[in-house]
């Protein structure tokens, strides 16, 4: 199995750990008819927001120190105090690496995780294992802030014991959650205006995509994360993409953010479109069509099995606009 699918499955398991620890109400569970979760925001003045491009350079801008010292609560409820904008950031999330470059804070990064490959400048960063992290490797970089998206066990305590500030940002459960994290990271890094402008631009683009959806009957869709039939349902970022696009996600009825579906359940749901986020693991329209019993599924019969880049559709960051555009074109081809 290739690295990007491994990353998504590992992130999936991390999200399940967070959900288990939280033991709260499942606010992501839906009734199948949930409205898009993105708040309508006025379009920013000026040119439309350009799509985040991994091949493009994103030079950093000078952080604004006027709001520092700063005290903010992270997603674990810990109040984090920062005396000044962090100058040496380690991000253990590839998605947050992309966000920092998008809001002008890329020059403050010294390291990303093993999957931090976008934009091109990320190749110059140190790359650390976020699922089996080494405290020694992290502290050797002398960071003044470490961004985490889950706790593998004792890492935060070890880093804080070494005098390193830690800010926890759980994997977002929705598109609006991604935008909220962008705003928050703008505050944390000293780029509140850049982040606010970027979020406004993204909201405007999302509004345009929603307005451009056809009035045709929305298709039923199965989003395949891997060939053991893990999918993305309510309470997940990927599931929210389908809500925004008004598609009928067959994983919705499970009430789970990352359900593992059975062959029988997928066949019975009769999806009209199958989205494959596991092509790099060897899955294709041919392998899916050859599965026992799947020849009765409309998506198989009509040739509507579509591989997609998992980095684009599964990484909750600035490329979510591209994710929505990609999925919209596959769901509504005419």
C-alpha positions, 0 to 999 in steps of 0.5 A: 500500500502506498504512502498516501493511503497509509497516511489517510488510514493512520489519520482515520485511526487517529480521528477514531482515537480522538472520538473515543476519548471525547465520548461526547454527543455525535454532532456529526451524525446526520439525518441524510438531509443536512444542509451544507455546513459552510456559512455564507460569507460575503465575497472579498474585494478583488480577484477571486482566490486562486486554487492552492497549487503544489507547484507554486511558491508561497513566500512568507510574509512578516508576522504581526506581533501586535496581538502578542503575548497571546493566550488561546485554547487548543482543541484539547482545551489547554490554554497555550500562551505565546509571548511572540509569533513562533519563528520555528514551527514543527507541524506533525500534520501535512494539512497544517503545513499546507495551511501555513504556506497558504496564509503566509506563515511558511517561512516559520516552518522548520519541519513537517511530517513524512507526508508533507509534500505540498507545496514544493517548498515543503521539500526543504523542510525536515520530515518527521514521523508523526505516528511514531514521533521521536521527542529527541528528533523534534527537540533537536530542531529547537522549535518554539511551537509544535502543531499536533493533530493527535496524541500518540501517547505522552508526546505533549508532556515530553515536549512541554517538559523540554520547554516546547509549546504545543498546540493541538488541532484535531482533524476537522470534522467538516469544511467549516472546521477546516476554515475555523482552523485556518483562522486559528492558525492565523492568530497563532502564527501572527497572520490573522489578516492573511488567514481571514482574507484567505478564509473569506476567499475560500467561502466565496469560492464554495458559495460559487460551487454550491450555486453552480450545482445542477438541479438534477437528481443528486446521485448516490455515491460510495467513497472508498478509502481502501479495499477493505471498504472503509468509507467516509460518513457523517462527522468527517471532512470527506463526508461533509464534501458530499453534503455540500455537493448534495450527493447521497452518500451511502455511508450516511446511514451508518451514522459513523465518520469512518465506517467499514462497510460490507460488500452486501451493504454497498451492493444493496445501496446501489451507488450510481457513482464510486469514488476510489481514493485507493488507486495507489493501493492497486484499486481501479475500475477494473478491479472494482468491477470484478468484485463478486456481485458488484456487477449489479451496481449502477456505477459499475454498469454505467462506467462511473468508477472514478479514481481520485488523488487522496491528497486532494480529497482527503487532506483538510486544508487549502486544497478543499476547493479543488476537492469540491471542484473535482468531486462535483465534476464526477458527480454531475458530469453534464 
